[in-house]
Amino acid sequence: MLARLLIKLSIFDLSPQFLGDAIIGEEASGRHGVGLVGPLVGRRVLELGSGTGLVGLTAAALGAQVQLTDRVLALAEHNRRSLSSEARKRCAVRRLVWGDEDSTAALKDRGPYDMIVSADTLYSAGDGTGSAGPDPQSLLAQTIGDLAGPSTVVLIATPDKGSLFLDAMRGQGFELQDLGAEPAVVSARRDALSAAGASPRGEVRVLRLRRAAATDARL
């Protein structure tokens, strides 16, 4: 769903409010983009919980400078080979454990990031291991807070309400917007339903988060 949305962003008329002025820029807002003239060209994109890497690989193919991250990297590293040689140069794969200071600091040094994306990472409030410790949603929120700059746009695609995650993000000063009514999101959701049918987990929500200070600065 989020990968489809990134493709839509390169062909839809976009208002500056969709991703924010920091991402789209005056030259792209309100115009049609084609191929590599869309709003992702040259932007720094970080994907958290990459898994197969589909979202980040799509961003790289659309011209972004991408960091794919996860605890286990085999699938992302394998799928990165499917990119063109030029896109592979723009796409790196790095291990990241949410909440781990060392791996987070290494990625922060490679920023600042224009966009942080994460899909299918809020399904469960537990880590599935039965072990005690911080909840993964809290760790994800902490990691985003550590890596997001003042103008970073965070896009989350999830069928889960993610209440713990969202409460933690608000506690760090982030503002939330549900993008469900945006034309690009509506179109991406329609395409996903046509290709795979309805998700057994329910409708996928696309959420945008930004630091409140970044929003206030544009008022």
C-alpha positions in Angstrom: 0.0 0.0 0.0 2.7 2.5 1.0 4.8 1.5 -2.0 1.8 2.1 -4.3 1.3 5.5 -2.6 4.9 6.6 -3.4 4.3 5.8 -7.0 1.1 7.9 -6.9 3.0 10.8 -5.5 5.1 11.0 -8.6 2.1 11.4 -10.9 -0.6 13.2 -8.9 -1.2 16.9 -8.5 0.0 17.5 -4.9 -0.8 20.3 -2.5 2.1 21.5 -0.3 0.1 20.2 2.7 0.2 16.6 1.6 3.9 15.9 2.4 4.9 19.3 3.5 6.8 22.1 1.8 10.1 20.5 2.9 9.4 17.5 0.7 7.6 18.8 -2.3 9.1 22.2 -2.8 7.6 25.1 -4.8 8.8 23.6 -8.1 6.7 20.4 -7.7 3.6 21.4 -5.8 0.5 21.6 -7.9 2.2 20.1 -11.0 2.3 16.7 -12.6 5.5 14.7 -12.1 6.6 12.1 -14.5 9.1 9.4 -13.7 12.1 11.0 -12.0 10.8 14.5 -11.8 8.5 13.6 -8.9 8.8 14.9 -5.4 11.1 12.1 -4.2 14.1 12.9 -6.4 17.2 13.6 -4.4 15.3 13.3 -1.1 16.7 11.4 1.8 14.3 8.6 2.8 14.7 6.2 5.7 12.5 3.0 5.9 12.0 1.4 9.3 11.1 -2.3 9.6 11.8 -2.8 5.9 11.2 -6.5 5.7 11.3 -7.2 1.9 12.3 -3.5 1.4 9.4 -2.9 -1.1 8.6 0.6 0.1 12.2 1.8 0.2 13.1 0.1 -3.0 10.2 1.9 -4.7 11.5 5.2 -3.3 14.9 4.5 -4.7 13.5 3.7 -8.1 11.7 7.0 -8.0 15.0 8.9 -7.4 15.3 9.1 -3.6 18.5 8.4 -1.5 17.3 5.5 0.6 18.4 3.7 3.8 16.6 0.4 4.2 16.7 -0.8 7.9 15.6 -3.8 9.8 16.8 -6.3 12.4 17.2 -9.0 9.8 18.4 -7.8 6.3 18.6 -10.9 4.1 15.3 -10.2 2.2 16.0 -6.5 1.7 19.6 -7.2 0.5 18.4 -9.8 -1.9 15.6 -7.6 -3.4 17.9 -4.6 -3.7 19.6 -6.5 -6.5 16.4 -6.1 -8.6 17.0 -2.3 -8.8 18.8 -0.7 -11.8 22.5 -0.1 -11.3 21.8 3.7 -10.8 19.0 3.0 -8.3 21.2 0.6 -6.3 23.8 3.4 -5.9 21.1 5.4 -4.1 20.0 2.5 -1.8 21.8 1.2 1.2 20.8 -1.6 3.6 21.7 -1.2 7.3 20.8 -3.1 10.4 18.8 -1.2 13.0 17.4 -2.4 16.3 14.7 -0.1 17.5 15.7 1.6 20.8 19.4 0.6 20.3 21.6 3.7 20.8 24.5 2.6 18.7 22.7 1.6 15.6 20.4 4.6 15.9 23.3 7.0 16.2 25.0 5.5 13.1 21.9 6.2 11.1 21.4 9.7 12.5 24.9 10.6 11.3 23.7 9.7 7.7 20.7 12.2 8.0 19.0 14.5 8.2 16.0 12.6 6.6 13.3 14.3 4.5 11.0 11.3 5.0 10.7 8.3 7.3 8.4 5.5 6.1 7.2 2.4 7.8 4.6 -0.1 6.7 3.1 -3.1 8.5 5.0 -2.5 11.8 2.1 -1.8 14.2 0.2 -5.1 13.9 0.8 -6.2 17.5 1.4 -4.4 20.8 3.6 -7.3 21.8 6.8 -8.5 20.3 5.6 -12.1 19.9 8.4 -13.6 21.9 6.8 -13.7 25.3 9.8 -11.9 26.8 9.5 -9.0 29.1 10.7 -5.6 27.9 9.7 -2.4 26.2 6.8 -2.7 23.8 7.9 -2.6 20.1 5.5 0.3 19.4 7.2 2.4 22.1 10.6 1.5 20.7 9.5 2.4 17.2 8.2 5.8 18.4 11.5 6.3 20.3 13.5 5.5 17.2 11.5 7.8 15.0 11.9 10.6 17.6 15.6 10.1 17.6 16.0 10.1 13.8 13.4 12.7 12.7 14.6 16.2 12.2 12.5 19.4 12.6 11.0 19.1 9.1 11.0 15.3 8.6 7.7 13.9 7.3 6.8 10.5 8.7 4.5 8.2 6.7 3.0 5.2 8.5 0.8 2.6 6.7 -1.0 0.3 9.1 -4.3 -1.5 9.6 -3.8 -1.4 13.3 -4.9 1.6 15.4 -1.4 1.7 17.0 -2.7 3.6 20.0 0.4 3.1 22.1 2.6 4.2 19.2 0.5 7.3 18.5 0.3 8.3 22.1 4.1 8.0 22.3 4.6 10.1 19.2 2.2 12.8 20.5 4.2 12.8 23.7 7.3 13.6 21.7 5.6 16.6 20.1 4.5 15.1 16.9 1.2 16.0 15.2 -0.9 13.4 13.4 -3.0 13.6 10.2 -5.0 10.7 8.7 -4.5 11.0 4.9 -7.3 8.7 4.0 -9.2 11.3 2.0 -6.2 12.4 -0.1 -6.7 11.5 -3.8 -3.3 9.7 -4.0 -4.2 7.5 -1.0 -7.6 6.7 -2.3 -6.2 5.7 -5.6 -3.4 3.6 -4.0 -5.9 1.8 -1.8 -8.2 1.1 -4.8 -5.2 -0.4 -6.7 -4.2 -2.5 -3.7 -7.8 -3.9 -3.3 -7.9 -4.7 -7.0 -4.6 -6.6 -6.8 -5.0 -8.4 -3.5 -8.5 -8.0 -2.2 -9.4 -6.8 1.2 -6.9 -7.2 4.0 -8.0 -9.7 6.7 -6.7 -7.1 9.2 -9.0 -4.4 8.0 -8.5 -1.2 6.0 -5.0 0.1 5.8 -4.6 3.6 7.2 -2.0 6.1 6.0 -0.9 8.5 8.7 1.4 11.5 8.4 3.3 12.7 11.4 5.5 15.8 11.8 6.9 17.7 14.7 4.5 20.4 15.9 7.3 23.0 15.6 7.6 22.2 11.8 3.8 22.7 11.4 3.8 25.9 13.5 6.7 27.4 11.4 4.5 27.3 8.3 1.5 29.1 9.9 
